[in-house]
Amino acid sequence: MALAILFAQSMVPVAHTHPRFVVWDDYIRDKLAHDWDAHETDGIALERAYCVRWQMDIFAGEWAYRITQIEAPDTVRFATPSSVSFTCRPGVNVATVHVHPFSTCLSGTDCVRGGPYGGQCFPSDQDREFIKWRGDPFGVVQCARDGLVPYWPAGE
């Protein structure tokens, strides 16, 4: 009886810590790969965003955020090659995935395919501030067809 209680207590995440993993089903990875292929084949692509639903789960013996659904944003205010402004449908356990396309914009619409920021595979400071403002426990940036990188809010 005491072992069962200790085991159950050890399964509760400690406050203000994040799971070390974000996992998703194959169909979510496949959708993101398909959309990457459709948008990144030629020319200058725009940043894109997705709203995802998640739940806590155990993965490899550790707590993980498990993405269970992916959908288009409720609204997209604007999208450029270097930013996207969007909102998600309200709900519980909603987070975001956004795409850093393989292009660099040095100013306004002066954009080139590739360049020093093309496919930037880490979140910007603004990305981290945005998910902190939204109250999301994590975000994911897609930087290549199969390049999906989770990140945490600013200051955490």
Secondary structure, 3 states (H helix, E strand, C coil): CHHHHHHHHHCCCCCCCCCCEEEECHHHHHHHHHHHHHHCCCCCCCCCEEEEEEEEEEECCEEEEEEEEEECCCEEEEECCCCEEEECCCCCCEEEEEECCCEEEEECCEEEECCCCCCCCCCCHHHHHHHHHHCCCCEEEEEECCEEEEECCCCC
